[in-house]
Structures are given as structure tokens and as C-alpha cells.
Amino acid sequence: MNRLDDKGKIQYPCLWLYKIIGVDRDKVENALMKILTNDQDKIKMSFSNISKKGKYLAFNVELKVENEQARDLIYTKLKKNPDIKAVL
């Protein structure tokens, strides 16, 4: 699924990748399941990296977003969760 049209605009629906950073894997996974309640079977979550000192964990979360508003709403909910330290 190509996310960009020939003018550089995002074409929806599309697969979107969020990079999630947290300190506790279980807490991050629980937060994701609460926030991403729709179509959980279509969400791909994978471990990405661990910080040099082992304090932070990074995950890739890929899911289909229907439009810009849905994409931004998911981002906002992820960012507000106290168990998620950063969203990229």
C-alpha cells in the first residue's frame, strides 16, 4: 500500500508506523491494547531496540489508519499515556 501520491500527499487508508518508547514492556503492551482497541488482530507490534544502558525499550507498531484525524488521534492518545515515554 503506497502512502504517498505523486504530489507527496498521504493517501488514506494506509499502513502507519509508530515508534513507541517506554521502560516496561508489559506496561507498554497493556497501554497499546487499551488505546488501540479496534482491529487488534490487524496491529503488528515488534520489539525494535533497547537503549545502551537498558533503561528504555523501543517498539514498532504498525496499523491501518483510515484518515489523518484517526492517525492524529492515535498519536495523541499514545503520547498522553504515562507508560509511554515517547512516540515517533
C-alpha positions in Angstrom: 0.0 0.0 0.0 1.6 3.2 -1.2 1.2 6.0 1.4 2.2 8.9 -0.9 0.6 10.1 -4.1 2.6 11.7 -6.9 2.3 15.1 -5.2 3.6 13.9 -1.8 0.3 13.8 -0.1 -0.6 10.8 2.1 -3.2 8.5 0.6 -5.7 7.0 3.1 -6.4 4.4 4.2 -2.8 3.3 4.7 -0.5 1.4 7.0 1.2 3.7 9.5 4.2 3.0 11.7 4.5 4.5 15.2 7.8 4.1 17.1 6.9 3.7 20.8 9.5 4.2 23.6 8.9 3.1 27.2 10.6 1.5 30.2 8.5 -1.6 30.9 7.4 -3.9 28.1 4.3 -5.2 29.9 3.1 -1.7 30.7 3.7 -0.5 27.1 1.9 -3.5 25.7 -1.1 -3.0 28.1 -1.3 0.7 27.2 -1.3 -0.2 23.5 -4.1 -2.7 23.9 -6.2 -0.2 25.8 -5.6 2.6 23.2 -5.7 0.5 20.1 -9.0 -1.3 20.8 -10.2 -1.6 17.2 -8.9 -4.3 15.0 -6.2 -5.5 17.4 -5.7 -8.6 15.2 -4.5 -6.2 12.5 -1.9 -4.4 14.6 1.7 -5.5 14.2 3.9 -4.8 17.2 7.5 -5.7 17.3 10.4 -5.1 19.6 12.8 -2.6 18.0 15.7 -1.7 20.2 17.0 -1.2 23.8 18.9 1.8 25.0 22.6 1.5 25.7 22.1 1.3 29.4 19.0 -0.8 29.1 16.6 1.7 30.6 14.4 2.3 27.5 12.8 -0.1 25.1 11.6 0.8 21.6 8.8 -0.9 19.7 7.4 -0.6 16.2 3.6 -0.5 16.0 2.1 -0.7 12.5 -1.6 -0.5 11.8 -4.1 0.7 9.2 -5.3 4.2 9.6 -8.4 5.4 7.8 -7.6 9.2 7.7 -5.4 11.9 9.1 -7.8 12.6 12.0 -7.6 8.9 13.1 -3.8 8.9 12.8 -3.5 12.1 14.9 -6.0 10.8 17.5 -4.0 7.6 18.0 -0.8 9.6 18.2 -2.3 11.9 20.9 -3.6 9.0 23.0 -0.3 7.3 22.8 1.6 10.5 23.8 -0.7 11.1 26.8 -0.2 7.6 28.3 2.1 7.7 31.3 3.6 4.3 30.5 4.7 5.5 27.1 7.7 7.9 27.2 7.8 9.0 23.6 6.0 8.4 20.3 7.7 9.0 16.9 
